[in-house]
Amino acid sequence: MKYSKGVYIRVTGMPRLTPNSLTTATELAKELDKVRRIGVAFDNEEIEPGLRCIAAPIRDDSGMLVAGLSVSAPADRHKPEWAALVRQAADAISAALGYRAVQ
C-alpha cells in the first residue's frame, strides 16, 4: 500500500517514541528529501533508544519499490560506513531483479 505523507501522518499520528523521533510533516518531508538524495535511510534511535538502523530500497525491473534491505545494531556498535555496504547490496539485489538505474 502506498501512502502519501499526509495519509501516513493521519494514520500514525507520528507519536514521539524517543527524543529523536520525527513528529511533524516538515521534519518528515526534510528527511524523505535527504533519503531520496543519498539513497539510504537512517533511524537514529527514533523508534527505540539504543537502536540504530540503515536501510536502502530494492526495486524491480519496472523501477517499482518492492522491498527494503536494512541493518540494525545497538547504537554503540553501529558504524555509519555500513551505509555504503547496505546501498551496494540493495543495488545488487535490484539489478538481479532487472532494475537499471536511470543515469
PAKOL-604423 format. One line per 5 residues: for each residue x, y, z of N, C-alpha, C, CB. Coordinates in Angstrom, 1 decimal. Glycine has a CB too. Example, Ala and Ser with C-alpha at 12.3 -4.5 7.8 and 13.67 -1.06 7.14 Angstrom:
# residues 2
13.2:-5.7:7.8:12.3:-4.5:7.8:13.2:-3.3:7.8:11.3:-4.5:9.0 | 12.8:-2.2:7.1:13.7:-1.1:7.1:12.9:0.0:7.9:14.1:-0.6:5.7
//
This chain:
# residues 103
0.8:-1.2:0.0:0.0:0.0:0.0:0.9:1.2:0.0:-1.0:0.0:1.2 | 0.6:2.2:-0.8:1.3:3.4:-0.9:0.6:4.5:-0.2:1.5:3.8:-2.4 | 1.4:5.2:0.7:0.9:6.3:1.5:1.5:7.6:1.1:1.0:6.0:3.0 | 0.8:8.6:1.0:1.4:10.0:0.9:1.8:10.4:2.3:0.4:11.0:0.2 | 2.6:11.4:2.4:3.0:11.9:3.7:1.8:12.3:4.6:3.9:13.1:3.6
0.8:12.9:3.9:-0.4:13.3:4.7:-1.2:12.2:5.2:-1.3:14.2:3.8 | -1.4:11.1:4.4:-2.1:10.0:4.9:-1.3:9.3:6.0:-2.3:9.0:3.7 | 0.0:9.1:5.8:0.9:8.5:6.8:0.7:9.2:8.1:2.3:8.5:6.3 | 0.8:10.5:8.1:0.7:11.3:9.4:-0.7:11.1:10.0:0.9:12.8:9.1 | -1.8:11.1:9.2:-3.1:10.9:9.8:-3.2:9.5:10.4:-4.2:11.1:8.7
-2.7:8.5:9.7:-2.8:7.1:10.1:-2.0:6.9:11.4:-2.4:6.1:9.0 | -0.7:7.4:11.4:0.1:7.1:12.6:0.1:8.1:13.7:1.6:7.0:12.1 | -0.2:9.3:13.3:-0.2:10.4:14.3:1.2:10.9:14.6:-0.9:10.0:15.6 | 2.2:10.2:14.1:3.6:10.5:14.3:4.0:10.7:15.8:4.0:11.7:13.5 | 3.7:9.8:16.6:4.0:10.0:18.1:5.4:10.1:18.4:3.3:8.8:18.9
5.8:10.8:19.4:7.2:10.9:19.8:7.5:9.6:20.7:7.5:12.2:20.7 | 8.3:8.7:20.1:8.6:7.5:20.8:9.9:7.6:21.6:8.7:6.3:19.8 | 10.8:8.5:21.1:12.1:8.8:21.7:12.4:10.3:21.5:13.3:7.9:21.2 | 13.4:10.8:22.2:13.7:12.3:21.9:14.1:12.5:20.5:14.8:12.7:22.8 | 14.5:11.5:19.7:14.9:11.7:18.3:13.8:11.5:17.3:16.0:10.8:18.0
12.6:11.1:17.7:11.5:10.8:16.8:11.1:12.0:16.0:10.3:10.3:17.6 | 10.8:11.8:14.7:10.3:12.8:13.8:8.8:12.9:14.1:10.6:12.5:12.3 | 8.3:14.1:14.4:6.9:14.2:14.8:6.1:15.2:14.0:6.8:14.6:16.2 | 6.7:15.9:13.0:6.0:16.8:12.2:6.1:16.5:10.7:6.4:18.3:12.5 | 5.2:17.0:9.9:5.2:16.9:8.5:6.5:17.5:7.9:4.0:17.4:7.8
6.9:18.6:8.4:8.1:19.3:8.0:9.3:18.5:8.2:8.2:20.7:8.7 | 9.5:17.9:9.4:10.6:17.0:9.7:10.6:15.8:8.7:10.6:16.6:11.1 | 9.4:15.2:8.5:9.3:14.0:7.7:9.7:14.4:6.2:7.9:13.5:7.8 | 9.2:15.5:5.7:9.5:15.9:4.4:11.0:16.1:4.2:8.7:17.2:4.0 | 11.6:16.8:5.1:13.0:17.1:5.1:13.8:15.8:5.1:13.5:18.0:6.2
13.4:14.8:5.9:14.1:13.5:6.0:13.9:12.7:4.7:13.6:12.7:7.2 | 12.7:12.7:4.1:12.4:12.0:2.9:13.2:12.6:1.7:11.0:12.0:2.6 | 13.4:13.9:1.7:14.2:14.5:0.6:15.6:14.1:0.7:14.1:16.1:0.7 | 16.2:14.0:2.0:17.5:13.5:2.2:17.7:12.1:1.7:17.9:13.7:3.7 | 16.7:11.2:2.1:16.7:9.8:1.7:16.8:9.7:0.2:15.5:9.1:2.3
15.9:10.4:-0.5:15.9:10.4:-2.0:17.3:10.8:-2.6:14.8:11.3:-2.5 | 17.9:11.8:-2.0:19.2:12.3:-2.5:20.3:11.3:-2.3:19.6:13.6:-1.8 | 20.4:10.7:-1.1:21.5:9.8:-0.8:21.3:8.3:-1.0:22.0:10.0:0.6 | 20.0:7.9:-1.1:19.7:6.6:-1.4:19.6:5.6:-0.2:20.6:6.1:-2.4 | 19.8:6.1:0.9:19.7:5.3:2.2:18.9:6.1:3.2:21.1:4.9:2.7
18.3:5.4:4.1:17.6:6.0:5.2:18.3:5.5:6.5:16.1:5.6:5.3 | 18.2:6.4:7.5:18.8:6.1:8.8:17.7:6.3:9.9:20.0:7.1:9.1 | 17.8:5.4:10.8:17.0:5.5:12.1:18.0:5.7:13.2:16.0:4.2:12.3 | 18.0:7.0:13.7:19.0:7.3:14.7:18.3:7.3:16.0:19.6:8.7:14.4 | 18.0:6.1:16.5:17.3:6.0:17.8:15.9:6.7:17.8:18.2:6.5:18.9
15.2:6.7:16.7:14.0:7.4:16.5:12.8:6.6:17.0:13.7:7.8:15.1 | 13.0:5.3:17.0:11.9:4.4:17.4:12.2:3.7:18.8:11.6:3.3:16.4 | 13.4:3.4:19.0:13.8:2.7:20.2:15.2:3.3:20.7:13.8:1.2:20.1 | 15.3:3.8:21.9:16.6:4.2:22.4:17.6:3.1:22.3:16.4:4.8:23.8 | 18.8:3.5:21.9:19.9:2.5:21.9:19.9:1.6:20.6:19.8:1.6:23.0
19.0:1.9:19.6:19.0:1.1:18.4:19.1:2.0:17.2:17.7:0.2:18.3 | 20.0:1.7:16.3:20.1:2.5:15.0:20.0:1.5:13.9:21.5:3.2:15.0 | 19.5:2.1:12.7:19.3:1.3:11.5:19.6:2.0:10.3:17.8:0.8:11.5 | 20.1:1.3:9.3:20.4:1.8:8.0:19.5:1.0:7.0:21.9:1.8:7.6 | 18.9:1.6:6.0:18.0:0.9:5.1:18.2:1.5:3.7:16.5:0.9:5.5
18.0:0.6:2.7:18.1:1.0:1.3:17.0:0.3:0.5:19.5:0.7:0.7 | 16.5:1.0:-0.6:15.4:0.4:-1.3:15.8:-0.7:-2.3:14.7:1.5:-2.1 | 14.9:-1.6:-2.6:15.1:-2.6:-3.6:14.0:-2.4:-4.6:15.1:-4.1:-3.0 | 14.4:-2.3:-5.9:13.4:-2.1:-7.0:13.4:-3.2:-8.0:13.8:-0.7:-7.7 | 12.3:-3.4:-8.6:12.1:-4.4:-9.6:12.5:-3.9:-11.0:10.7:-5.0:-9.6
12.3:-4.7:-12.0:12.6:-4.3:-13.4:11.8:-3.1:-13.9:12.4:-5.4:-14.3 | 10.7:-2.8:-13.3:9.9:-1.6:-13.7:10.3:-0.3:-12.9:8.4:-1.9:-13.6 | 11.2:-0.5:-11.9:11.6:0.6:-11.1:10.7:0.8:-9.8:11.5:1.9:-11.9 | 9.8:-0.1:-9.7:8.8:-0.1:-8.6:9.6:-0.5:-7.3:7.6:-1.0:-8.8 | 9.4:0.2:-6.2:9.9:-0.2:-4.9:9.2:-1.4:-4.4:9.8:1.0:-3.9
9.9:-2.6:-4.3:9.3:-3.8:-3.9:9.7:-4.3:-2.5:9.6:-4.8:-5.0 | 10.8:-3.8:-2.0:11.3:-4.3:-0.7:12.4:-3.3:-0.2:12.0:-5.7:-0.9 | 12.8:-3.6:1.0:13.9:-2.8:1.5:14.9:-3.7:2.2:13.4:-1.8:2.5 | 16.1:-3.3:2.3:17.2:-4.0:3.0:17.7:-3.2:4.1:18.4:-4.4:2.0 | 17.7:-3.7:5.3:18.1:-2.9:6.4:19.1:-3.7:7.4:16.9:-2.4:7.2
19.9:-2.9:8.1:20.8:-3.5:9.1:20.5:-2.6:10.3:22.3:-3.4:8.6 | 20.2:-3.3:11.4:20.0:-2.7:12.7:21.1:-3.1:13.7:18.6:-3.0:13.3 | 21.5:-2.2:14.6:22.5:-2.6:15.5:22.4:-1.7:16.8:24.0:-2.4:14.9 | 22.9:-2.2:17.9:22.9:-1.3:19.1:23.7:0.0:18.7:23.6:-2.0:20.3 | 23.2:1.1:19.2:23.8:2.4:18.8:25.3:2.5:19.1:23.1:3.5:19.6
25.7:1.9:20.2:27.2:2.0:20.5:28.0:1.1:19.6:27.4:1.6:21.9 | 27.5:0.2:18.8:28.2:-0.6:17.9:27.9:-0.3:16.4:27.9:-2.1:18.2 | 27.0:0.6:16.2:26.6:1.0:14.8:27.8:1.7:14.1:25.4:1.8:14.9 | 28.0:1.4:12.9:29.0:2.1:12.1:28.4:2.8:10.9:30.1:1.1:11.6 | 28.5:4.1:10.8:27.9:4.9:9.7:28.4:4.4:8.3:28.2:6.3:9.8
29.6:3.9:8.3:30.2:3.4:7.0:29.5:2.2:6.4:31.7:3.1:7.1 | 28.6:1.6:7.3:27.8:0.5:6.8:26.8:0.9:5.7:27.0:-0.2:7.9 | 26.5:2.2:5.7:25.5:2.7:4.7:25.9:2.4:3.3:25.4:4.3:4.9 | 27.2:2.6:2.9:27.6:2.3:1.6:27.4:0.8:1.3:29.1:2.7:1.4 | 27.7:-0.1:2.2:27.6:-1.5:2.0:26.1:-1.9:1.9:28.2:-2.3:3.2
25.2:-1.3:2.7:23.8:-1.6:2.6:23.3:-1.2:1.2:23.0:-0.9:3.7 | 23.7:0.0:0.8:23.2:0.5:-0.5:23.8:-0.4:-1.6:23.8:2.0:-0.7 | 25.0:-0.8:-1.6:25.6:-1.7:-2.6:24.8:-3.0:-2.7:27.1:-1.9:-2.3 | 24.5:-3.6:-1.5:23.8:-4.8:-1.5:22.4:-4.7:-2.1:23.7:-5.4:-0.1 | 21.7:-3.6:-1.7:20.3:-3.4:-2.2:20.4:-3.1:-3.7:19.7:-2.2:-1.5
21.4:-2.4:-4.2:21.5:-2.1:-5.6:21.8:-3.4:-6.4:22.7:-1.1:-5.9 | 22.6:-4.3:-5.8:22.9:-5.6:-6.4:21.6:-6.5:-6.5:24.0:-6.4:-5.6 | 20.8:-6.5:-5.5:19.6:-7.2:-5.5:18.6:-6.6:-6.5:18.9:-7.2:-4.1 | 18.6:-5.3:-6.6:17.7:-4.6:-7.6:18.2:-5.0:-9.0:17.8:-3.1:-7.4 | 19.5:-5.0:-9.2:20.0:-5.4:-10.5:19.6:-6.8:-10.9:21.5:-5.2:-10.6
19.7:-7.7:-9.9:19.3:-9.1:-10.1:17.8:-9.2:-10.5:19.6:-9.9:-8.9 | 17.0:-8.3:-10.0:15.6:-8.3:-10.3:15.3:-7.6:-11.7:14.8:-7.6:-9.2 | 16.4:-7.1:-12.3:16.2:-6.4:-13.6:16.2:-4.9:-13.6:15.0:-6.9:-14.2 | 16.3:-4.3:-12.4:16.3:-2.8:-12.3:17.6:-2.2:-12.9:16.1:-2.4:-10.9 | 17.4:-1.2:-13.7:18.5:-0.5:-14.3:18.3:1.0:-13.9:18.6:-0.7:-15.8
19.2:1.5:-13.1:19.1:2.9:-12.7:19.2:3.9:-13.9:20.1:3.2:-11.6 | 18.4:4.9:-13.9:18.4:5.9:-14.9:19.6:6.8:-14.6:17.1:6.7:-15.1 | 20.5:7.0:-15.5:21.6:7.9:-15.2:21.4:9.3:-15.7:22.9:7.3:-15.8
//
